[in-house]
């Protein structure tokens, strides 16, 4: 299945604060740091799409992110095509 080569979908655990989510991403080697807003975390599915850091693969990022307590899951950002 096709996926975006430099993006990972990160789902945070319920109750994670924006500052904790931002700090979790900033503490990684494999993804680019970015600010996570409380608005993103207050959605029914609290997720963000992050970019991998230069020289790191999506698989490396997923492995690293899945070790972080405030992260529920990390997965490839699959490309969906419509049938038309």
Phi, psi and omega in degrees: 000137182286141177217161178289125191290346182229025181230145177229137173270124182246122177255127181266152177294149177303139177089357178291133178276160179299320181293322178293320179294316179298316179296322179298315179292321181294335181275007181261160174266332193263352177233151178289135179296143175206154179278133176256132181265156177295328178300319178296321182283341180275000178288159178305325174240101186283094183225161171223157173256125181243155177264144174286152175286156178305133178086000180245146180265166175300317180297321177297317180297315180299314180301317180291314183295324181293349178271355185267129186303321185279356181260123178285314179201160174222136183210163177298150175268090183291145177267125178255136178247138176275153177266124184215000000 
